[in-house]
Amino acid sequence: MKHSSRLPIRLLATATLAAVISACAPAAAPPPEPDRFAALESDAQVMSHRWTAPDGIDLDSPELQVARGYIESENNYDRTADPNTLYPGYTGVADIPRSPATPRTGTIDHHILQVESTMHQGRPATEIHVCDVYMQTAEPTATGWTRMERRAYMSVLVQQSERTETTPILDDQHRLPYPTWNIFDGWKVERFTDKRMDDDDPWSICVTRMPGYSLDTPVKEQLTAAPVVEPFYPGWPTVVEDDE
């Protein structure tokens, strides 16, 4: 009887010890936050953006960064149909496109045709005309790759909004293929149709005088290999962290 009467005491002591050990053990680490830029990093291995502009136009000026980010985001989404490939803040200035994915690969050449100061609703704004050339891209097929002769023309109106922008401190020397901050903060973007009709209007320049684009090239062409994904240019500055 004495031996059996000690069993509950042993059980109580064991339970107490287990509780103490559990209380002293370090708490389990929370699961890591999902990488917000994982989709952009992955997509940058498949399709890149390269920009050119006439002399005197700064591709890193705020207005040009807004236009570049808008157009790159649209092309990323067109390729993937994944909202995570839109740049931070895009949905604050535009609706998410609704279209099936066109899984091209290669390099899109974006050419700034004209940048013009204007007035819009009584406030200063900037008109930016861009030609996107897809000659260095191709779409996968059952038998290989098909280059599609395509170029697109877009005009956007970029204007500061009434709220103050909060651009972080940036490191221009270290760049990524995509921005990690909201380049659209403090800006509004509108697409519009340029209705000029002469040989020097942006649309005519885009169709007839873009580098790498030829009207004599077949509309479709079978390739033996996927086009090269060229390095991004100019890319995007990196954010300087507070603890640096």
N, C-alpha and C positions, 0 to 999 in steps of 0.2 A: 504493500500500500504506500509506503514511504517513497519507493522508487517511482511509482506511477504518478504520485502527487506532484512530482517535480516537472513533469512533461509540459504542462501549460506555462510554467515559468520559463523553460527553455525556449518555447515557441515565442513568448513575449519578448525575450531578450534578443532572439534572432531577428524578429520583425523590427525592433527598435534599432538594432545595429544597421540593418538594411536601409532604414529610413535616414539614419545619420549619414551613411555613405552616399546615398542618393542626393541628400541636401548639399553635401560637400563637393560632389562631382560637377565639373564645368558644364554649363548649359550647352545644349547642342547648337551649333552654328546655324544661323538662318540660311535658307537656300540662296544662292547668288542671284542678284538681280539679272533679268534677261538683258542681253546686249542690244541696246537700242539700234546700234549701227551694224549688226551682223548681216542683215539683208543687203545693205549698201556695200559692205565690204565684199560680200560674195558676188554681187552684181558687177562690181568694178573689175573683177577678174574676167568678165565675159564681154563687157561693152564699155568703151571709154569715150570721153568727150574731149575734143581738142578745138580751141578757139583761136581765131585770127581777127585782127581789126586793123583799119587804116592807121597810119602814123598819127600820134597825138591822142589816141583813144586809150584810156587806162582800163584794162579789163578788171582791175580790182577796185575801181571806183564803186561807191555804194549802189548807184543806179545800175551799173553793169553787172554787179554781183546779183542784184535782184533779178534782172532779166536772165542772166545765165542760169541761176538756180531754178527759175520758173521753167525754162525750156529743158534743162537737164532732167528735172523732175518728171515732166510730161513724157520725155523719151524713156526714162527708166520704167515708168508705169506702163507705157505702151509695150515694152519688152516683157514685163513680168506680170502685170495685173496685180501686183503686190503693193498695198498701201505703205508698207515699211520701206519701200525704195523711193518714196517721196521725201524730200528734204524737210528738216524740222521747220514748222511754221507754214508749210505750203497750204495746208487746209484752211489757214486763216486768211488767205488772199484768193483762193480759187476752190471750186468744187473738185472732188476727186473724179478723174475721168472714168467713164463707164464704157469699157471696150475690152474685147478678148485680147489675150496676150499675143504679141508678134515676136517670137523668141529669136530675134536676130542676134548676131554676135559680130564683133569687129570694132571699128572706130567711126564715130560720127564727127564729121568736120563741120563746125559752126563758124560762119563768117559774119561778122558785124558789117553790115552794108552802110548804114547811116545812123548817126546819133544827132538828134535835133532838139533844141530847147523850144518849148512851146508854153501856152497857157491852157489850162483845163479847169473849167468851172471857176474862173477868176483867180486861180493859183498856179504857180510855176509847176511844170511837169517836163518829162523828157520822153520823146518818141525814140524808140530803138527798133531798127529794122534788121532782121536776121535771116540768113539763108542756111538751112541745114542740108548738108550733102551726105547721102547714104551710100556713095559708091564704094566705100571701104567696109561695107557690112554685108552680111549674107544670112540667109535663113536655112536652118537644117531641113533636109529632106530625107526620104528613105534611101536615096542613092548617094548622098553627099551634101553639097551646099549649093544654094542658088543665090547668086548676087542679084539683087533687085535694083534696077536703075531708078533711084528716087531722089528727089530733093524736095524740101518743104520750105515755104516762105512764111515768116511770121512777123507781125508788127505788134509791139506792146507799148503801152503808155505806163510809165513808172512815175509815181508821185508820192511825196511824203504825206503821211496821214497826220491828223491833228495831235496824236499822242506822241510822246518823246520816245525815240528809239533807245535801246540799251545794248549797244554793241560791246561785246567783251574785249579785253585786251588780247590782241592777236600776234602770233609769231609768223611773219611773212616768209621766213627762211625754211620753216618746216611745214610741209603741205601734205594734204590728204586728197584722195579723189572726190571727196564729198565734204560739205561743211558740217560741223558738229554743233553749231549754234544756229539760232533762228535769224537767218539773213533777211527775212521778210518783216522783222519787227520794226514798226514805225513806217511801213510803206504800203501803198496800194498798187495793184497791177491790173491793167485792163488790156485785153486783146482788141485790136481794131483792124479794119480793112483800109489799106492805103489805096485810094482810087486814082492816083496819078496814072497817066497813060502816055508814056514817052520812052525813048530808048534808055534814058538814065534813071528811070524810076526803079526802086528796089526790086520789084518783081522781074523786070526785064533783065536786070543784072544777074539775079539769081538763076534765071533760066539759061542765059547765054554766056556768062563770063566768069563762072566760078571755077577756081582751080580744082583739077581732078574730076571735073564733070564735062562730059562731051555728049552732044546731041547725036553723034554717030555711034555711040555705044549701044549694043543690043539692050532691049528692055529687060530681058532675062538672060542670065549666063550661068552655066554650070561650072562650078569651081572644083578643083581637085582637093582643096583643103580649106579649112576655115580661114577667114581673114585674120591678120594679126591684130591683137588688141594693143594699140600703141599707148605709150605713157600719157596720162592725163596732162593737159596744158590749158590754162596755167595752174589748175588745181585750186585747192582752198587752204588758206592759212589755218593753223591750229590754234586753239584757245590756250592762253597762258593760264595755268592753274594758280589758285591763290597761294598755295604753299611753295611755289617755285621762287 
